[in-house]
Amino acid sequence: MGATTTEGTGPGIAKRDTKGRLSLGVSSLIGPKIVASGITTLNGTSEYIYIPQQIGLVSDYCVILTNNSSNHPYISNALLPISGSNEWRFQITAGNNDVVHYLVVKIG
């Protein structure tokens, strides 16, 4: 059922019971948030993935990997900030030329 009026009375009025904003931005959400994701085809058996620097510490984030081959992907170098840069990186290792999907999630 949609609102039939935004003012006045009746079953479809849009009551504003709060003062100020009616909604919260994404930065105010509680719980885990995906901050980066992608798909990469490994050049050989490993590859570095670079993401923009995030708010907080690298220990506030986890990396999730998957692929559809029998070579299970894993993180061979943990998520770390790059000195003198506004980027973080981690290294994926899997089978030769595997296609790997990754998610970087803020723990919450």
Biopython code that builds the backbone (N, CA, C, O; Angstrom):
import numpy as np
from Bio.PDB.StructureBuilder import StructureBuilder

atoms = [
    (1, "MET", "N", (0.836, -1.168, 0.000)),
    (1, "MET", "CA", (0.000, 0.000, 0.000)),
    (1, "MET", "C", (0.881, 1.231, 0.000)),
    (1, "MET", "O", (1.755, 1.355, 0.857)),
    (2, "GLY", "N", (0.683, 2.122, -0.911)),
    (2, "GLY", "CA", (1.454, 3.351, -0.974)),
    (2, "GLY", "C", (0.768, 4.466, -0.221)),
    (2, "GLY", "O", (-0.422, 4.386, 0.084)),
    (3, "ALA", "N", (1.514, 5.495, 0.074)),
    (3, "ALA", "CA", (0.948, 6.655, 0.760)),
    (3, "ALA", "C", (0.011, 7.385, -0.188)),
    (3, "ALA", "O", (0.339, 7.615, -1.352)),
    (4, "THR", "N", (-1.155, 7.743, 0.324)),
    (4, "THR", "CA", (-2.103, 8.480, -0.501)),
    (4, "THR", "C", (-1.989, 9.977, -0.280)),
    (4, "THR", "O", (-2.475, 10.765, -1.091)),
    (5, "THR", "N", (-1.350, 10.373, 0.812)),
    (5, "THR", "CA", (-1.135, 11.790, 1.082)),
    (5, "THR", "C", (0.079, 11.931, 1.982)),
    (5, "THR", "O", (0.402, 11.019, 2.743)),
    (6, "THR", "N", (0.744, 13.053, 1.900)),
    (6, "THR", "CA", (1.897, 13.289, 2.770)),
    (6, "THR", "C", (1.574, 14.269, 3.877)),
    (6, "THR", "O", (2.392, 14.506, 4.765)),
    (7, "GLU", "N", (0.392, 14.834, 3.826)),
    (7, "GLU", "CA", (-0.039, 15.759, 4.872)),
    (7, "GLU", "C", (-1.486, 15.446, 5.214)),
    (7, "GLU", "O", (-2.178, 14.772, 4.450)),
    (8, "GLY", "N", (-1.936, 15.925, 6.339)),
    (8, "GLY", "CA", (-3.333, 15.742, 6.695)),
    (8, "GLY", "C", (-3.554, 14.497, 7.514)),
    (8, "GLY", "O", (-2.704, 14.100, 8.311)),
    (9, "THR", "N", (-4.707, 13.880, 7.312)),
    (9, "THR", "CA", (-5.072, 12.697, 8.078)),
    (9, "THR", "C", (-5.490, 11.600, 7.121)),
    (9, "THR", "O", (-5.638, 11.831, 5.921)),
    (10, "GLY", "N", (-5.674, 10.432, 7.647)),
    (10, "GLY", "CA", (-6.107, 9.321, 6.819)),
    (10, "GLY", "C", (-5.157, 8.158, 6.903)),
    (10, "GLY", "O", (-4.099, 8.266, 7.524)),
    (11, "PRO", "N", (-5.515, 7.029, 6.280)),
    (11, "PRO", "CA", (-4.713, 5.809, 6.411)),
    (11, "PRO", "C", (-3.359, 5.882, 5.706)),
    (11, "PRO", "O", (-2.478, 5.080, 6.015)),
    (12, "GLY", "N", (-3.167, 6.798, 4.787)),
    (12, "GLY", "CA", (-1.914, 6.817, 4.034)),
    (12, "GLY", "C", (-0.997, 7.959, 4.373)),
    (12, "GLY", "O", (-0.096, 8.264, 3.592)),
    (13, "ILE", "N", (-1.188, 8.622, 5.529)),
    (13, "ILE", "CA", (-0.347, 9.782, 5.821)),
    (13, "ILE", "C", (1.061, 9.344, 6.175)),
    (13, "ILE", "O", (1.272, 8.259, 6.716)),
    (14, "ALA", "N", (2.015, 10.194, 5.867)),
    (14, "ALA", "CA", (3.412, 9.933, 6.208)),
    (14, "ALA", "C", (3.722, 10.675, 7.495)),
    (14, "ALA", "O", (4.113, 11.842, 7.471)),
    (15, "LYS", "N", (3.547, 9.993, 8.618)),
    (15, "LYS", "CA", (3.800, 10.636, 9.912)),
    (15, "LYS", "C", (5.294, 10.830, 10.098)),
    (15, "LYS", "O", (6.104, 9.978, 9.732)),
    (16, "ARG", "N", (5.627, 11.934, 10.657)),
    (16, "ARG", "CA", (7.023, 12.199, 10.970)),
    (16, "ARG", "C", (7.122, 12.301, 12.485)),
    (16, "ARG", "O", (6.962, 13.376, 13.062)),
    (17, "ASP", "N", (7.391, 11.154, 13.122)),
    (17, "ASP", "CA", (7.432, 11.111, 14.578)),
    (17, "ASP", "C", (8.803, 11.482, 15.126)),
    (17, "ASP", "O", (8.950, 11.648, 16.337)),
    (18, "THR", "N", (9.801, 11.614, 14.274)),
    (18, "THR", "CA", (11.133, 11.946, 14.731)),
    (18, "THR", "C", (11.506, 13.334, 14.254)),
    (18, "THR", "O", (10.948, 13.841, 13.281)),
    (19, "LYS", "N", (12.437, 13.936, 14.935)),
    (19, "LYS", "CA", (12.937, 15.248, 14.523)),
    (19, "LYS", "C", (14.242, 15.033, 13.774)),
    (19, "LYS", "O", (15.026, 14.152, 14.126)),
    (20, "GLY", "N", (14.473, 15.826, 12.753)),
    (20, "GLY", "CA", (15.714, 15.706, 12.003)),
    (20, "GLY", "C", (15.604, 14.673, 10.911)),
    (20, "GLY", "O", (14.560, 14.539, 10.272)),
    (21, "ARG", "N", (16.682, 13.940, 10.693)),
    (21, "ARG", "CA", (16.737, 12.969, 9.599)),
    (21, "ARG", "C", (15.827, 11.778, 9.849)),
    (21, "ARG", "O", (15.642, 11.343, 10.986)),
    (22, "LEU", "N", (15.267, 11.265, 8.774)),
    (22, "LEU", "CA", (14.420, 10.076, 8.876)),
    (22, "LEU", "C", (15.186, 8.791, 8.633)),
    (22, "LEU", "O", (14.693, 7.711, 8.959)),
    (23, "SER", "N", (16.383, 8.883, 8.067)),
    (23, "SER", "CA", (17.142, 7.669, 7.765)),
    (23, "SER", "C", (18.600, 7.852, 8.147)),
    (23, "SER", "O", (19.080, 8.973, 8.315)),
    (24, "LEU", "N", (19.283, 6.743, 8.278)),
    (24, "LEU", "CA", (20.702, 6.742, 8.597)),
    (24, "LEU", "C", (21.499, 6.458, 7.338)),
    (24, "LEU", "O", (21.038, 5.727, 6.462)),
    (25, "GLY", "N", (22.678, 7.024, 7.242)),
    (25, "GLY", "CA", (23.563, 6.721, 6.124)),
    (25, "GLY", "C", (24.220, 5.372, 6.305)),
    (25, "GLY", "O", (24.152, 4.785, 7.384)),
    (26, "VAL", "N", (24.851, 4.880, 5.266)),
    (26, "VAL", "CA", (25.526, 3.578, 5.303)),
    (26, "VAL", "C", (26.591, 3.538, 6.384)),
    (26, "VAL", "O", (26.804, 2.494, 7.001)),
    (27, "SER", "N", (27.271, 4.672, 6.628)),
    (27, "SER", "CA", (28.328, 4.693, 7.640)),
    (27, "SER", "C", (27.793, 4.460, 9.042)),
    (27, "SER", "O", (28.566, 4.145, 9.947)),
    (28, "SER", "N", (26.487, 4.608, 9.245)),
    (28, "SER", "CA", (25.892, 4.412, 10.566)),
    (28, "SER", "C", (25.360, 3.004, 10.777)),
    (28, "SER", "O", (24.867, 2.698, 11.863)),
    (29, "LEU", "N", (25.444, 2.141, 9.775)),
    (29, "LEU", "CA", (24.921, 0.785, 9.910)),
    (29, "LEU", "C", (25.742, -0.009, 10.916)),
    (29, "LEU", "O", (26.958, 0.155, 11.017)),
    (30, "ILE", "N", (25.063, -0.860, 11.646)),
    (30, "ILE", "CA", (25.722, -1.720, 12.622)),
    (30, "ILE", "C", (25.861, -3.096, 11.992)),
    (30, "ILE", "O", (24.940, -3.587, 11.340)),
    (31, "GLY", "N", (27.002, -3.706, 12.188)),
    (31, "GLY", "CA", (27.221, -5.039, 11.660)),
    (31, "GLY", "C", (28.280, -5.040, 10.589)),
    (31, "GLY", "O", (28.868, -3.998, 10.300)),
    (32, "PRO", "N", (28.539, -6.190, 9.990)),
    (32, "PRO", "CA", (29.579, -6.290, 8.958)),
    (32, "PRO", "C", (29.193, -5.530, 7.698)),
    (32, "PRO", "O", (28.016, -5.434, 7.347)),
    (33, "LYS", "N", (30.217, -4.984, 7.016)),
    (33, "LYS", "CA", (30.007, -4.258, 5.762)),
    (33, "LYS", "C", (31.047, -4.709, 4.746)),
    (33, "LYS", "O", (32.226, -4.822, 5.080)),
    (34, "ILE", "N", (30.632, -4.964, 3.529)),
    (34, "ILE", "CA", (31.578, -5.274, 2.452)),
    (34, "ILE", "C", (32.170, -3.965, 1.976)),
    (34, "ILE", "O", (31.441, -3.066, 1.557)),
    (35, "VAL", "N", (33.496, -3.848, 2.039)),
    (35, "VAL", "CA", (34.157, -2.615, 1.633)),
    (35, "VAL", "C", (34.874, -2.752, 0.294)),
    (35, "VAL", "O", (35.181, -1.746, -0.344)),
    (36, "ALA", "N", (35.142, -3.964, -0.134)),
    (36, "ALA", "CA", (35.770, -4.197, -1.434)),
    (36, "ALA", "C", (35.431, -5.613, -1.885)),
    (36, "ALA", "O", (35.310, -6.524, -1.066)),
    (37, "SER", "N", (35.281, -5.785, -3.184)),
    (37, "SER", "CA", (35.047, -7.112, -3.730)),
    (37, "SER", "C", (35.530, -7.130, -5.161)),
    (37, "SER", "O", (35.684, -6.082, -5.788)),
    (38, "GLY", "N", (35.766, -8.313, -5.675)),
    (38, "GLY", "CA", (36.203, -8.410, -7.053)),
    (38, "GLY", "C", (36.498, -9.837, -7.469)),
    (38, "GLY", "O", (36.395, -10.787, -6.693)),
    (39, "ILE", "N", (36.869, -9.935, -8.729)),
    (39, "ILE", "CA", (37.248, -11.208, -9.336)),
    (39, "ILE", "C", (38.587, -10.984, -10.005)),
    (39, "ILE", "O", (38.781, -9.986, -10.699)),
    (40, "THR", "N", (39.497, -11.896, -9.803)),
    (40, "THR", "CA", (40.796, -11.778, -10.448)),
    (40, "THR", "C", (41.230, -13.132, -11.006)),
    (40, "THR", "O", (40.993, -14.172, -10.390)),
    (41, "THR", "N", (41.855, -13.110, -12.155)),
    (41, "THR", "CA", (42.489, -14.301, -12.712)),
    (41, "THR", "C", (43.961, -14.224, -12.352)),
    (41, "THR", "O", (44.660, -13.293, -12.751)),
    (42, "LEU", "N", (44.426, -15.202, -11.598)),
    (42, "LEU", "CA", (45.803, -15.175, -11.130)),
    (42, "LEU", "C", (46.780, -15.268, -12.291)),
    (42, "LEU", "O", (46.583, -16.035, -13.234)),
    (43, "ASN", "N", (47.820, -14.484, -12.203)),
    (43, "ASN", "CA", (48.913, -14.535, -13.166)),
    (43, "ASN", "C", (49.932, -15.516, -12.596)),
    (43, "ASN", "O", (50.844, -15.112, -11.874)),
    (44, "GLY", "N", (49.788, -16.780, -12.908)),
    (44, "GLY", "CA", (50.577, -17.830, -12.266)),
    (44, "GLY", "C", (49.775, -18.387, -11.106)),
    (44, "GLY", "O", (48.591, -18.693, -11.252)),
    (45, "THR", "N", (50.426, -18.519, -9.938)),
    (45, "THR", "CA", (49.729, -19.092, -8.787)),
    (45, "THR", "C", (49.430, -18.084, -7.686)),
    (45, "THR", "O", (48.777, -18.437, -6.704)),
    (46, "SER", "N", (49.888, -16.840, -7.818)),
    (46, "SER", "CA", (49.590, -15.846, -6.777)),
    (46, "SER", "C", (49.530, -14.447, -7.375)),
    (46, "SER", "O", (50.063, -14.171, -8.450)),
    (47, "GLU", "N", (48.851, -13.574, -6.626)),
    (47, "GLU", "CA", (48.701, -12.194, -7.082)),
    (47, "GLU", "C", (48.357, -11.306, -5.895)),
    (47, "GLU", "O", (47.630, -11.711, -4.987)),
    (48, "TYR", "N", (48.896, -10.076, -5.918)),
    (48, "TYR", "CA", (48.536, -9.078, -4.905)),
    (48, "TYR", "C", (47.276, -8.355, -5.335)),
    (48, "TYR", "O", (47.097, -8.038, -6.511)),
    (49, "ILE", "N", (46.405, -8.097, -4.374)),
    (49, "ILE", "CA", (45.188, -7.313, -4.580)),
    (49, "ILE", "C", (45.349, -6.029, -3.768)),
    (49, "ILE", "O", (45.687, -6.070, -2.585)),
    (50, "TYR", "N", (45.103, -4.897, -4.414)),
    (50, "TYR", "CA", (45.216, -3.593, -3.770)),
    (50, "TYR", "C", (43.827, -3.000, -3.599)),
    (50, "TYR", "O", (43.011, -3.028, -4.521)),
    (51, "ILE", "N", (43.562, -2.457, -2.402)),
    (51, "ILE", "CA", (42.289, -1.799, -2.138)),
    (51, "ILE", "C", (42.588, -0.442, -1.502)),
    (51, "ILE", "O", (43.662, -0.257, -0.929)),
    (52, "PRO", "N", (41.661, 0.503, -1.595)),
    (52, "PRO", "CA", (41.867, 1.789, -0.923)),
    (52, "PRO", "C", (41.960, 1.602, 0.591)),
    (52, "PRO", "O", (41.331, 0.709, 1.158)),
    (53, "GLN", "N", (42.745, 2.447, 1.228)),
    (53, "GLN", "CA", (42.859, 2.413, 2.682)),
    (53, "GLN", "C", (41.483, 2.628, 3.299)),
    (53, "GLN", "O", (40.710, 3.468, 2.839)),
    (54, "GLN", "N", (41.190, 1.866, 4.335)),
    (54, "GLN", "CA", (39.889, 1.928, 4.996)),
    (54, "GLN", "C", (40.013, 2.626, 6.351)),
    (54, "GLN", "O", (41.118, 2.858, 6.842)),
    (55, "ILE", "N", (38.877, 2.953, 6.941)),
    (55, "ILE", "CA", (38.847, 3.563, 8.270)),
    (55, "ILE", "C", (39.145, 2.489, 9.304)),
    (55, "ILE", "O", (38.621, 1.378, 9.213)),
    (56, "GLY", "N", (39.977, 2.805, 10.282)),
    (56, "GLY", "CA", (40.303, 1.861, 11.343)),
    (56, "GLY", "C", (41.588, 1.102, 11.046)),
    (56, "GLY", "O", (42.416, 1.538, 10.246)),
    (57, "LEU", "N", (41.736, -0.026, 11.698)),
    (57, "LEU", "CA", (42.924, -0.863, 11.583)),
    (57, "LEU", "C", (42.669, -2.039, 10.650)),
    (57, "LEU", "O", (41.519, -2.425, 10.440)),
    (58, "VAL", "N", (43.722, -2.605, 10.094)),
    (58, "VAL", "CA", (43.542, -3.779, 9.242)),
    (58, "VAL", "C", (42.959, -4.947, 10.027)),
    (58, "VAL", "O", (42.314, -5.820, 9.445)),
    (59, "SER", "N", (43.174, -4.974, 11.327)),
    (59, "SER", "CA", (42.609, -6.058, 12.143)),
    (59, "SER", "C", (41.092, -5.945, 12.281)),
    (59, "SER", "O", (40.454, -6.865, 12.795)),
    (60, "ASP", "N", (40.497, -4.826, 11.829)),
    (60, "ASP", "CA", (39.044, -4.660, 11.829)),
    (60, "ASP", "C", (38.395, -5.290, 10.596)),
    (60, "ASP", "O", (37.176, -5.222, 10.445)),
    (61, "TYR", "N", (39.184, -5.898, 9.718)),
    (61, "TYR", "CA", (38.697, -6.397, 8.435)),
    (61, "TYR", "C", (39.096, -7.850, 8.239)),
    (61, "TYR", "O", (40.100, -8.306, 8.787)),
    (62, "CYS", "N", (38.304, -8.577, 7.453)),
    (62, "CYS", "CA", (38.669, -9.943, 7.077)),
    (62, "CYS", "C", (38.508, -10.085, 5.566)),
    (62, "CYS", "O", (37.734, -9.360, 4.941)),
    (63, "VAL", "N", (39.237, -11.014, 5.000)),
    (63, "VAL", "CA", (39.191, -11.290, 3.563)),
    (63, "VAL", "C", (38.599, -12.675, 3.367)),
    (63, "VAL", "O", (39.007, -13.633, 4.022)),
    (64, "ILE", "N", (37.636, -12.773, 2.460)),
    (64, "ILE", "CA", (36.971, -14.045, 2.155)),
    (64, "ILE", "C", (37.243, -14.373, 0.693)),
    (64, "ILE", "O", (37.074, -13.523, -0.181)),
    (65, "LEU", "N", (37.664, -15.601, 0.430)),
    (65, "LEU", "CA", (38.005, -16.032, -0.932)),
    (65, "LEU", "C", (37.189, -17.245, -1.334)),
    (65, "LEU", "O", (36.782, -18.049, -0.495)),
    (66, "THR", "N", (36.958, -17.361, -2.631)),
    (66, "THR", "CA", (36.373, -18.576, -3.179)),
    (66, "THR", "C", (36.770, -18.695, -4.645)),
    (66, "THR", "O", (37.083, -17.698, -5.295)),
    (67, "ASN", "N", (36.754, -19.904, -5.150)),
    (67, "ASN", "CA", (36.913, -20.159, -6.586)),
    (67, "ASN", "C", (36.179, -21.452, -6.907)),
    (67, "ASN", "O", (35.661, -22.116, -6.009)),
    (68, "ASN", "N", (36.134, -21.809, -8.181)),
    (68, "ASN", "CA", (35.396, -23.023, -8.543)),
    (68, "ASN", "C", (36.327, -24.075, -9.136)),
    (68, "ASN", "O", (35.995, -24.741, -10.117)),
    (69, "SER", "N", (37.497, -24.207, -8.520)),
    (69, "SER", "CA", (38.404, -25.277, -8.934)),
    (69, "SER", "C", (38.780, -26.095, -7.705)),
    (69, "SER", "O", (38.384, -25.768, -6.587)),
    (70, "SER", "N", (39.536, -27.144, -7.919)),
    (70, "SER", "CA", (39.934, -27.995, -6.801)),
    (70, "SER", "C", (41.109, -27.408, -6.019)),
    (70, "SER", "O", (41.479, -27.931, -4.968)),
    (71, "ASN", "N", (41.694, -26.325, -6.527)),
    (71, "ASN", "CA", (42.804, -25.663, -5.826)),
    (71, "ASN", "C", (42.224, -24.592, -4.904)),
    (71, "ASN", "O", (41.828, -23.522, -5.365)),
    (72, "HIS", "N", (42.176, -24.874, -3.629)),
    (72, "HIS", "CA", (41.571, -23.951, -2.681)),
    (72, "HIS", "C", (42.417, -22.685, -2.557)),
    (72, "HIS", "O", (43.617, -22.771, -2.295)),
    (73, "PRO", "N", (41.802, -21.501, -2.742)),
    (73, "PRO", "CA", (42.567, -20.257, -2.596)),
    (73, "PRO", "C", (42.818, -19.955, -1.123)),
    (73, "PRO", "O", (42.034, -20.339, -0.256)),
    (74, "TYR", "N", (43.916, -19.267, -0.855)),
    (74, "TYR", "CA", (44.206, -18.846, 0.513)),
    (74, "TYR", "C", (44.994, -17.544, 0.474)),
    (74, "TYR", "O", (45.553, -17.163, -0.554)),
    (75, "ILE", "N", (45.024, -16.869, 1.628)),
    (75, "ILE", "CA", (45.762, -15.620, 1.759)),
    (75, "ILE", "C", (47.189, -15.973, 2.156)),
    (75, "ILE", "O", (47.427, -16.489, 3.247)),
    (76, "SER", "N", (48.140, -15.692, 1.260)),
    (76, "SER", "CA", (49.525, -16.013, 1.571)),
    (76, "SER", "C", (50.261, -14.841, 2.210)),
    (76, "SER", "O", (51.284, -15.049, 2.861)),
    (77, "ASN", "N", (49.774, -13.627, 2.043)),
    (77, "ASN", "CA", (50.268, -12.455, 2.767)),
    (77, "ASN", "C", (49.054, -11.678, 3.239)),
    (77, "ASN", "O", (48.208, -11.288, 2.434)),
    (78, "ALA", "N", (48.968, -11.453, 4.533)),
    (78, "ALA", "CA", (47.786, -10.855, 5.148)),
    (78, "ALA", "C", (47.551, -9.429, 4.665)),
    (78, "ALA", "O", (48.436, -8.797, 4.089)),
    (79, "LEU", "N", (46.349, -8.939, 4.909)),
    (79, "LEU", "CA", (45.981, -7.571, 4.597)),
    (79, "LEU", "C", (46.869, -6.628, 5.403)),
    (79, "LEU", "O", (46.886, -6.674, 6.633)),
    (80, "LEU", "N", (47.605, -5.773, 4.698)),
    (80, "LEU", "CA", (48.547, -4.853, 5.340)),
    (80, "LEU", "C", (48.523, -3.497, 4.641)),
    (80, "LEU", "O", (48.293, -3.422, 3.434)),
    (81, "PRO", "N", (48.763, -2.412, 5.408)),
    (81, "PRO", "CA", (48.880, -1.106, 4.759)),
    (81, "PRO", "C", (50.211, -1.021, 4.014)),
    (81, "PRO", "O", (51.197, -1.630, 4.426)),
    (82, "ILE", "N", (50.236, -0.269, 2.924)),
    (82, "ILE", "CA", (51.457, -0.054, 2.153)),
    (82, "ILE", "C", (52.068, 1.256, 2.616)),
    (82, "ILE", "O", (51.415, 2.297, 2.554)),
    (83, "SER", "N", (53.299, 1.222, 3.074)),
    (83, "SER", "CA", (53.973, 2.405, 3.591)),
    (83, "SER", "C", (54.044, 3.497, 2.521)),
    (83, "SER", "O", (54.412, 3.230, 1.377)),
    (84, "GLY", "N", (53.689, 4.729, 2.901)),
    (84, "GLY", "CA", (53.753, 5.861, 1.987)),
    (84, "GLY", "C", (52.657, 5.880, 0.942)),
    (84, "GLY", "O", (52.780, 6.566, -0.073)),
    (85, "SER", "N", (51.588, 5.136, 1.176)),
    (85, "SER", "CA", (50.500, 5.014, 0.206)),
    (85, "SER", "C", (49.159, 5.081, 0.924)),
    (85, "SER", "O", (49.093, 4.925, 2.143)),
    (86, "ASN", "N", (48.109, 5.309, 0.179)),
    (86, "ASN", "CA", (46.746, 5.264, 0.718)),
    (86, "ASN", "C", (46.063, 3.971, 0.325)),
    (86, "ASN", "O", (44.853, 3.940, 0.100)),
    (87, "GLU", "N", (46.848, 2.894, 0.242)),
    (87, "GLU", "CA", (46.308, 1.596, -0.160)),
    (87, "GLU", "C", (46.698, 0.518, 0.837)),
    (87, "GLU", "O", (47.686, 0.638, 1.561)),
    (88, "TRP", "N", (45.895, -0.537, 0.854)),
    (88, "TRP", "CA", (46.209, -1.766, 1.569)),
    (88, "TRP", "C", (46.332, -2.866, 0.522)),
    (88, "TRP", "O", (45.817, -2.736, -0.588)),
    (89, "ARG", "N", (47.014, -3.947, 0.879)),
    (89, "ARG", "CA", (47.115, -5.069, -0.056)),
    (89, "ARG", "C", (47.125, -6.394, 0.696)),
    (89, "ARG", "O", (47.438, -6.468, 1.884)),
    (90, "PHE", "N", (46.769, -7.437, -0.052)),
    (90, "PHE", "CA", (46.891, -8.809, 0.431)),
    (90, "PHE", "C", (47.240, -9.666, -0.770)),
    (90, "PHE", "O", (47.016, -9.271, -1.914)),
    (91, "GLN", "N", (47.788, -10.840, -0.505)),
    (91, "GLN", "CA", (48.210, -11.724, -1.588)),
    (91, "GLN", "C", (47.375, -12.998, -1.574)),
    (91, "GLN", "O", (47.213, -13.653, -0.545)),
    (92, "ILE", "N", (46.849, -13.326, -2.758)),
    (92, "ILE", "CA", (46.071, -14.547, -2.951)),
    (92, "ILE", "C", (46.964, -15.592, -3.600)),
    (92, "ILE", "O", (47.720, -15.283, -4.521)),
    (93, "THR", "N", (46.878, -16.822, -3.122)),
    (93, "THR", "CA", (47.568, -17.942, -3.752)),
    (93, "THR", "C", (46.549, -19.046, -4.018)),
    (93, "THR", "O", (45.736, -19.376, -3.154)),
    (94, "ALA", "N", (46.602, -19.608, -5.214)),
    (94, "ALA", "CA", (45.710, -20.711, -5.604)),
    (94, "ALA", "C", (46.383, -21.435, -6.768)),
    (94, "ALA", "O", (47.598, -21.340, -6.941)),
    (95, "GLY", "N", (45.603, -22.150, -7.555)),
    (95, "GLY", "CA", (46.146, -22.863, -8.700)),
    (95, "GLY", "C", (46.558, -21.926, -9.831)),
    (95, "GLY", "O", (46.138, -20.770, -9.875)),
    (96, "ASN", "N", (47.366, -22.425, -10.723)),
    (96, "ASN", "CA", (47.856, -21.651, -11.859)),
    (96, "ASN", "C", (46.689, -21.098, -12.686)),
    (96, "ASN", "O", (45.848, -21.862, -13.161)),
    (97, "ASN", "N", (46.638, -19.782, -12.855)),
    (97, "ASN", "CA", (45.615, -19.073, -13.640)),
    (97, "ASN", "C", (44.183, -19.285, -13.134)),
    (97, "ASN", "O", (43.235, -19.164, -13.911)),
    (98, "ASP", "N", (44.014, -19.597, -11.856)),
    (98, "ASP", "CA", (42.674, -19.738, -11.277)),
    (98, "ASP", "C", (41.950, -18.391, -11.260)),
    (98, "ASP", "O", (42.574, -17.336, -11.144)),
    (99, "VAL", "N", (40.644, -18.447, -11.377)),
    (99, "VAL", "CA", (39.792, -17.274, -11.216)),
    (99, "VAL", "C", (39.312, -17.272, -9.770)),
    (99, "VAL", "O", (38.633, -18.202, -9.335)),
    (100, "VAL", "N", (39.663, -16.228, -9.028)),
    (100, "VAL", "CA", (39.366, -16.154, -7.601)),
    (100, "VAL", "C", (38.459, -14.953, -7.336)),
    (100, "VAL", "O", (38.703, -13.856, -7.838)),
    (101, "HIS", "N", (37.416, -15.175, -6.545)),
    (101, "HIS", "CA", (36.501, -14.112, -6.104)),
    (101, "HIS", "C", (36.901, -13.754, -4.676)),
    (101, "HIS", "O", (37.197, -14.634, -3.868)),
    (102, "TYR", "N", (36.910, -12.446, -4.367)),
    (102, "TYR", "CA", (37.283, -12.043, -3.020)),
    (102, "TYR", "C", (36.330, -10.975, -2.482)),
    (102, "TYR", "O", (35.736, -10.208, -3.240)),
    (103, "LEU", "N", (36.201, -10.948, -1.165)),
    (103, "LEU", "CA", (35.448, -9.938, -0.434)),
    (103, "LEU", "C", (36.323, -9.451, 0.706)),
    (103, "LEU", "O", (36.974, -10.254, 1.375)),
    (104, "VAL", "N", (36.346, -8.143, 0.935)),
    (104, "VAL", "CA", (36.968, -7.587, 2.124)),
    (104, "VAL", "C", (35.822, -7.029, 2.961)),
    (104, "VAL", "O", (35.073, -6.164, 2.507)),
    (105, "VAL", "N", (35.694, -7.528, 4.180)),
    (105, "VAL", "CA", (34.548, -7.217, 5.042)),
    (105, "VAL", "C", (35.021, -6.554, 6.316)),
    (105, "VAL", "O", (35.949, -7.033, 6.968)),
    (106, "LYS", "N", (34.371, -5.428, 6.677)),
    (106, "LYS", "CA", (34.616, -4.801, 7.977)),
    (106, "LYS", "C", (33.831, -5.596, 9.001)),
    (106, "LYS", "O", (32.616, -5.753, 8.882)),
    (107, "ILE", "N", (34.525, -6.092, 9.998)),
    (107, "ILE", "CA", (33.905, -6.907, 11.036)),
    (107, "ILE", "C", (33.083, -6.000, 11.929)),
    (107, "ILE", "O", (33.529, -4.908, 12.282)),
    (108, "GLY", "N", (31.892, -6.435, 12.299)),
    (108, "GLY", "CA", (31.092, -5.562, 13.139)),
    (108, "GLY", "C", (29.990, -6.223, 13.849)),
    (108, "GLY", "O", (29.252, -5.571, 14.587)),
]
sb = StructureBuilder()
sb.init_structure("model")
sb.init_model(0)
sb.init_chain("A")
sb.init_seg("    ")
for serial, (resi, resn, name, xyz) in enumerate(atoms, 1):
    if name == "N":
        sb.init_residue(resn, " ", resi, " ")
    sb.init_atom(name, np.array(xyz, "f"), 0.0, 1.0, " ", f" {name:<3s}", serial, name[0])
structure = sb.get_structure()
